[in-house]
Amino acid sequence: MELRILKISRLLPIVLILSFLAAYFLPGGGKSEMIETTLGVVGLLFAILVGFFVTDLWTRFQKIRENVAVEVSGLQTHYLFVKIMNRFPGHQEWVRKQRELIDEYVRKFFEVEWSDYGKVDPYFNKIIESLKDVGELKTNNETETYTNMLPLLNEVTTSREKLFMYGKDKLSKAEWTVIGSLAGILLFSIFYLNTGHLSSVLLTGALTSSVIILLLILRDLNNLSFGEEMISFEPYETIFDVLEKPRFYLKRDIASGRVNPPKDKEYRTD
């Protein structure tokens, strides 16, 4: 489990207050041609790199959201076909097992981060392997229903492979080192040019908070904590609804505020 820290929405007021306080209490050395040149060059490099990384990570987020939709809808539709199999004699135990296997898979998914998505493979593989345990298909309706499950799970498998790759596609330590170094030089230059006058303090505070907020945006996109409700919780919660089981939440996620369990529905915790 990755260390979860406050998101931008909660950090924004703190960042703004600390930035302007630092600008007020830490006047710099004043005008310097060398520092001004450094500020211009480093600022341009920082803007280009951050813009590139944000665009790349945003595209990654969009791809993950698309494939999550495919996985979730595929599992839901698969279980609807499973329920149809329940109408035919001899399949009741298999149907019950399918329900429990899907439930177990989604619960295990909540225990890992996207970078460790592959750790839930064994639980998904149990669903695939359980297909061989289905009873004898005696009618055309049974055969047709069972046959429809196969392409659905194949589609889910393909989307899961993509999710595995996208989940690991994060900024490297080297990339963070470059961004961090540029940000450090940029902040040093901004504070060095701070004269202590009101206009300079306001400009220094605004630029400082902007740099820090950009780093926080990059961090949240990189960790997929930005918009995680849309890709990590809400879609998978609907699978429990289709299974007609109470939704499941980890106590740590409730305590940290990552999820807000519904007040009007029963749910499970672990």
TABEL-V497373 format. One record per residue. N is the residue number from 0. RES is the residue in one small letter. PHI is phi in degrees with one decimal (999 if undefined). OMEGA is omega in degrees with one decimal (NA if undefined). Layout:
N&RES&PHI&OMEGA  N&RES&PHI&OMEGA
This chain:
0&m&999&179.8  1&e&-72.0&176.9  2&l&-66.0&-179.7  3&r&-102.5&177.7  4&i&-118.0&-173.4  5&l&-59.1&178.0  6&k&-82.1&-177.0  7&i&-58.4&-176.8  8&s&-57.3&179.6  9&r&-90.7&-177.6  10&l&-85.4&-174.4  11&l&-53.2&179.2  12&p&-60.5&-179.7  13&i&-65.2&179.9  14&v&-61.4&-178.9  15&l&-63.4&-178.5  16&i&-63.6&-178.3  17&l&-66.3&-179.8  18&s&-63.8&-178.2  19&f&-74.1&175.5  20&l&-66.0&178.3  21&a&-63.5&179.4  22&a&-65.1&-178.8  23&y&-76.2&-173.2  24&f&-92.3&-178.1  25&l&-123.6&176.2  26&p&-66.2&-175.4  27&g&-95.6&-176.2  28&g&-89.0&179.4  29&g&91.4&-173.6  30&k&-66.0&177.4  31&s&-152.6&-177.6  32&e&-62.6&-179.5  33&m&-65.2&179.8  34&i&-67.2&178.3  35&e&-63.6&177.6  36&t&-64.7&177.9  37&t&-60.6&179.9  38&l&-60.1&-179.4  39&g&-65.5&-177.6  40&v&-67.8&-178.1  41&v&-65.6&178.5  42&g&-60.7&178.7  43&l&-66.4&178.5  44&l&-61.3&-179.9  45&f&-61.4&-178.9  46&a&-63.7&-179.5  47&i&-64.7&-177.6  48&l&-66.2&179.8  49&v&-62.8&177.9  50&g&-60.8&179.3  51&f&-65.4&-177.8  52&f&-67.0&179.4  53&v&-63.3&179.0  54&t&-61.7&-179.3  55&d&-64.3&-178.6  56&l&-71.3&177.0  57&w&-67.2&176.3  58&t&-61.6&176.9  59&r&-59.8&178.5  60&f&-59.7&179.8  61&q&-63.4&179.6  62&k&-65.0&178.2  63&i&-63.2&-179.9  64&r&-61.5&178.9  65&e&-63.6&-177.0  66&n&-75.6&172.9  67&v&-63.1&178.8  68&a&-61.2&179.1  69&v&-66.1&-178.6  70&e&-63.8&-176.4  71&v&-65.2&-179.7  72&s&-64.7&178.5  73&g&-65.2&178.7  74&l&-66.6&179.1  75&q&-64.3&-179.3  76&t&-66.3&176.9  77&h&-57.6&-178.3  78&y&-70.0&176.2  79&l&-64.2&174.5  80&f&-67.8&176.6  81&v&-59.3&179.6  82&k&-64.4&176.5  83&i&-65.4&178.2  84&m&-61.6&-179.3  85&n&-66.1&-179.5  86&r&-77.5&-177.8  87&f&-96.0&-178.3  88&p&-62.0&172.9  89&g&91.9&-177.2  90&h&-114.1&-173.1  91&q&-61.4&-179.8  92&e&-67.2&177.7  93&w&-63.5&178.8  94&v&-63.3&179.3  95&r&-61.5&-180.0  96&k&-66.5&177.1  97&q&-59.0&-179.8  98&r&-60.2&-178.7  99&e&-71.1&179.9  100&l&-67.1&178.0  101&i&-66.0&178.5  102&d&-60.9&-179.5  103&e&-64.5&-179.2  104&y&-60.7&-178.0  105&v&-67.7&178.4  106&r&-63.8&178.4  107&k&-67.8&177.9  108&f&-58.9&-178.9  109&f&-66.2&-176.3  110&e&-85.9&-176.2  111&v&-119.0&173.0  112&e&-92.5&-176.6  113&w&-62.0&179.5  114&s&-67.9&179.2  115&d&-112.1&-175.2  116&y&-55.7&-178.6  117&g&-62.9&-178.4  118&k&-67.8&179.5  119&v&-93.9&179.0  120&d&-54.4&-178.5  121&p&-57.6&-178.0  122&y&-76.2&174.4  123&f&-72.4&179.3  124&n&-62.1&176.6  125&k&-61.9&178.4  126&i&-64.9&179.5  127&i&-64.0&-177.1  128&e&-65.5&-177.5  129&s&-72.0&179.8  130&l&-63.5&-178.6  131&k&-73.1&-177.5  132&d&-90.9&-179.8  133&v&-62.6&-179.6  134&g&-69.4&-179.4  135&e&-60.8&179.8  136&l&-89.7&-170.3  137&k&-94.7&-177.4  138&t&-123.6&177.5  139&n&-63.7&179.6  140&n&-63.9&177.6  141&e&-64.4&-179.2  142&t&-62.5&-179.0  143&e&-65.3&179.3  144&t&-63.4&-179.7  145&y&-65.0&-178.9  146&t&-62.7&-180.0  147&n&-66.9&-179.6  148&m&-71.7&-172.1  149&l&-63.3&178.3  150&p&-65.2&178.0  151&l&-63.5&-179.6  152&l&-68.7&175.9  153&n&-66.2&177.7  154&e&-66.1&177.4  155&v&-63.5&179.5  156&t&-60.7&179.2  157&t&-63.7&180.0  158&s&-66.0&179.1  159&r&-67.7&176.6  160&e&-62.6&178.3  161&k&-67.9&178.5  162&l&-63.0&178.1  163&f&-61.5&-179.0  164&m&-70.0&-179.5  165&y&-65.7&-179.5  166&g&-63.6&-179.4  167&k&-90.3&-177.1  168&d&-80.9&-178.2  169&k&-119.0&176.1  170&l&-65.6&179.8  171&s&-80.6&177.8  172&k&-62.5&178.9  173&a&-64.4&179.5  174&e&-65.8&176.7  175&w&-65.6&179.0  176&t&-63.9&178.9  177&v&-63.8&-179.8  178&i&-62.0&-179.5  179&g&-63.7&179.6  180&s&-66.0&178.3  181&l&-63.0&178.8  182&a&-63.7&179.2  183&g&-63.4&178.7  184&i&-64.0&180.0  185&l&-62.7&-179.9  186&l&-66.1&177.7  187&f&-60.8&-179.3  188&s&-65.2&179.8  189&i&-62.1&-178.8  190&f&-72.3&-179.9  191&y&-64.3&-177.9  192&l&-82.9&179.6  193&n&-70.7&-177.8  194&t&-88.6&-178.2  195&g&94.6&175.7  196&h&-72.9&-174.7  197&l&-55.1&-178.8  198&s&-62.2&179.8  199&s&-69.4&178.1  200&v&-62.9&-179.5  201&l&-64.3&179.8  202&l&-66.5&179.1  203&t&-62.7&179.4  204&g&-63.5&-179.3  205&a&-66.9&-179.8  206&l&-66.5&-180.0  207&t&-63.1&-179.9  208&s&-64.4&179.2  209&s&-64.8&179.2  210&v&-61.9&-178.3  211&i&-65.8&179.9  212&i&-65.0&176.4  213&l&-61.7&177.4  214&l&-64.9&179.2  215&l&-68.2&176.5  216&i&-62.1&178.5  217&l&-61.3&179.5  218&r&-63.1&-177.8  219&d&-67.7&176.2  220&l&-66.3&-179.2  221&n&-65.9&-179.6  222&n&-86.5&-176.1  223&l&59.1&173.1  224&s&-85.5&171.9  225&f&-76.1&178.9  226&g&66.4&-175.7  227&e&-66.8&176.8  228&e&-60.3&-176.2  229&m&-76.6&-176.4  230&i&-120.3&-173.0  231&s&-109.8&-174.2  232&f&-127.1&-172.5  233&e&-55.0&-179.2  234&p&-61.9&-175.9  235&y&-74.3&176.6  236&e&-62.1&-178.1  237&t&-68.4&177.4  238&i&-64.9&177.3  239&f&-61.1&179.0  240&d&-63.8&178.7  241&v&-67.0&178.2  242&l&-73.7&-176.4  243&e&60.5&175.8  244&k&-121.4&175.6  245&p&-61.2&177.4  246&r&-64.3&-174.3  247&f&-124.2&177.8  248&y&-138.3&173.8  249&l&-82.0&-179.7  250&k&-58.8&-178.8  251&r&-64.9&179.9  252&d&-73.0&176.9  253&i&-68.0&-177.8  254&a&-64.0&-178.2  255&s&-83.0&179.7  256&g&84.6&179.1  257&r&-68.0&178.6  258&v&-132.2&176.1  259&n&-124.1&-178.7  260&p&-58.0&178.9  261&p&-65.0&-178.8  262&k&-80.6&-175.6  263&d&-101.7&-178.8  264&k&-132.1&175.4  265&e&-74.7&178.4  266&y&-146.4&179.9  267&r&-106.5&176.4  268&t&-133.8&177.1  269&d&-149.1&NA
